[in-house]
Amino acid sequence: MTAIDAFGWQDAAACAGFPLDLFFGPEGEQQHEKPGREAAAKKVCACCMVRAACLDDAVANGIRFGVFGGTSEDERQALRDNFRRRMRAAETRRAS
């Protein structure tokens, strides 16, 4: 059993100790500020050894807000939409 298994992936996350408003837009954030904040958060995610687990958790649990696993809210929504399209296409092929 690894340390990640024993303590949970969150304990091994690179973002631990960073301010939450880096990953979640602070109150009053202007639209033009969001891309820069998200890029800074994604830089933290880029070197994280549990990035995949974080992304899997965010997608599986429908987390809509914030940067998780190196993805923004819109990017995770696109992943979910793409997955649903592929599932529908596979069901259609099976039914044919």
Stockholm file with secondary structure:
# STOCKHOLM 1.0

chainA/1-96         MTAIDAFGWQDAAACAGFPLDLFFGPEGEQQHEKPGREAAAKKVCACCMVRAACLDDAVANGIRFGVFGGTSEDERQALRDNFRRRMRAAETRRAS
#=GR chainA/1-96 SS CCHHHHHCGGGGCTTTTSCHHHHSCCTTCCGGGHHHHHHHHHHHHHTCTTHHHHHHHHHHTTCCSSCBTTBCHHHHHHHHHHHHHHHHHHHHHHHC
#=GC SS_cons        CCHHHHHCGGGGCTTTTSCHHHHSCCTTCCGGGHHHHHHHHHHHHHTCTTHHHHHHHHHHTTCCSSCBTTBCHHHHHHHHHHHHHHHHHHHHHHHC
//
